[in-house]
Structures are given as C-alpha cells and as structure tokens.
Amino acid sequence: MAGEVRIIGIDPGLRHCGWGVVETCGNRLSFVACGTISPKTSLALAERLKTLFEELSAVINSFSPHEAAVEETFVSAGARSALHLGQARGVVLMTPAALGLPVGEYAANLIKKSIVGSGHADKKQIQMMVKLLLPGAEFKSADAADALAIAICHAHHRTQRAMEVVGT
C-alpha cells in the first residue's frame, strides 16, 4: 500500500536490547511486533555481540522494516559499563545499516518529549502512552516499550529529518 512505512525502533543494550516495529501511514500508527534480545551473560563479550547481531538481523529480516531508529544512549555508570554499552550500540547501529536501512538516532529526552510531552517522563508514563498510541500493543518488558517509543518518535520526526538532509 502506497504511503505505508514500517519502522523498527531499537533500544540498545548488551543485557537486554529492546526492539519494536510499527507501521505509519500519514498520521496513523499501528503496532506490528516487539520483543527483547537478551544474550546470555555467561558468554564472552564477542559472542554476546555476535548474538545481538544475529538476532537483530533475524528480526529485521522477519518484519522487513523500511527504516530504523536507535536511541542515543546516556551513560552515567562506570567506564567499563559505558564501553560495553557503546559496543552493543555499535552493533545495533551497524546491523540495520548493513541490511540497507536508513538509521535515525534520537536523544532520550526527545523520545520522551515526543511520546509523553515531557523530556523527563518516567518509564511508567512512557509505557502508558505507548499503549494509548498503539492500541493492541503487547510488551513484556520496559526495553520493548522503549523500543516502540523510539519507533513512534521516528515516525513523528522522519519527514522533518528527510527535509533537513535534502536541504544540506
């Protein structure tokens, strides 16, 4: 159908990486699917990153999104945690790009503001608004709900981003 765009939102994480797929057509949003990728913590770092790549690739191949959106991560933890999260985020950015999808990146505050109206919303507020914006959405984790919020944010901002690229 002309005008429909399928978007995958991804909430990067090495322990739990949320993903959510929505379709947008004009102002209409609809829920497609969501879930969480959780590589075994007993695996070596390289194997966990490989698992993240393989499972995210399988999700993308299964749901055939046209575009991807990823949250820009803010880290206030230790250097080691920040490094591991950065490596997972690298895989999350590279995977859809390697599969031919354009990838948008969004700051957490912009995602929250786009969904709830406040850049300082908490997880429960985000989950409530995701359910309101996507009737029928079922998610079992905050990571999957966050990924759906990222996809919704991209749906709201994708036209503006495209115009900025053309104007460059």
N, C-alpha and C positions, 0 to 999 in steps of 0.2 A: 504494500500500500504506500502510495506516494506520501512523503512528509513524515512518516514514522521513523524515529531514530531510537535505536536500542543502545543504552549506556550501561557500562559496568562501573560501579564505584568500588574503590578498594581502600580499606583501612589497613595500612602496613603494620606488620608485627611479625616477630620471629616466633613467638609462642602461640599467638592467635592472630591470624590475618583474616579480617572480615571482607566479604565480597557481597555485592548486591547488584542486581540487574533490574533496570526499569525501562519502560518504553515511554517516549514522549511524542505527541503529535499536537502541534500548536501548544495550547495551554493544558492539554490533558496529559496526565501522568498515569501509568498503570504499573503495578507490581508484576514482575516476571519470576524472580527467584532470588534467594540469598543463602548464605552459609558462612562457615568459618573453616579455614585451613589451619590445622594445629600439628605442625611437625613434632615428632617425638623428641622430647628434651634429652633423651638418652643418646641420641645420635650426635656425631661430630658436627661442628658448625657447617662444614662444607656439605654434608649430607642433608642437614636441615634446610639450607638454602636451595639445594637441588630439589628437595621435596616441595618446597614453596613454588619453585619454577614449574615443576611438572604438574602439580595440582592446579595451579592458576592457569596454566596453558590448557589443561583439560576443561576447566570451567569456561574459558573463553571460546574454545572450540565447540563446546556443547551448546552455548547460548548465542553465539555469533553476534556479539555486540558490534556497533559501528564505531563507537568512541569509548574511551576510558577516562576516568577521573581518579586522582590519588590525593590523599590528604598530605599536606606538608607537615611533617612531624615536628613537635616541640619537645625537647628533651631537657629535663631538669635533673635527671638521675646521674649516676657516675659515668666516667669516661668509657668504661668497658661496655656498659649497657647502651650508651649512645652509639658506640661503634657497631655493636651487633644490630641495633635498630637501623642504623644507616646502611648496613649491608643488606638487610632484608628489604629496606625501601628501594635500594638499587635494583634488586631482583624484581620488585613489584613495578617499578617504572620501566624496566627493560622488557619484561615479558610481553605486555600488550604492544609495545613499540615494535618488538621483533616479529609480532604477528600482524603487523601492518596497521595498527590502530593509532589514531592521534590520541595523545595523552594530555589532559589538563591537570594542573596542580592547584590546590586551593588551601589557604590557611585555615586552621581550625576555627578561628574567630569568624571568618567569612561564612564558613559552612553553618555554624550555629546561628549567625545572624540571618542567613538565607532561609533556614528551616523554622527557627523559633522567633526571630525578630530581635534577639539579643545575642551579642557575641560572647556572653558569659553564661549561657544556658548550661544546665547540668544534664547528665546522661538520661535521667528520667524524663525531663522535658523534651529532649530530642526523640526518645522512643515514642512518647505520646504523640508528637507532631508527625512523625513518620507514619504511625498507624492512621492518623487523621488524613494525611495527604495521599496515602496509598491504602485505601480500603482493601481488606483481604490479605495484607502483608502479614506473614508469619515469620518471626525471627526468634531464634533460641538463645541468642547472645547479644550483648551490647555491641560487640565488634561487627556483627551482621547489620544491626540497626544503624550504626555509624556509617557503614559502607553504603547503605541505602540513602542516608542523608547526604553523603558525598555525591552520589549519582544524581539526586534531586538538585543539589546546588549546581552541578554542572549543567543540568537541563535548564535551569534558570539563567545561567550566565554564558552558555555556549554561543549564542548569537552575538553577544557583545564581544566575546573573545575572538570570534571569526572576523568581525569588523575591524578589531584592533590589528589583526595580522594583515588584513588587506591594506590597511592604511599605512603600514610600515614601509 
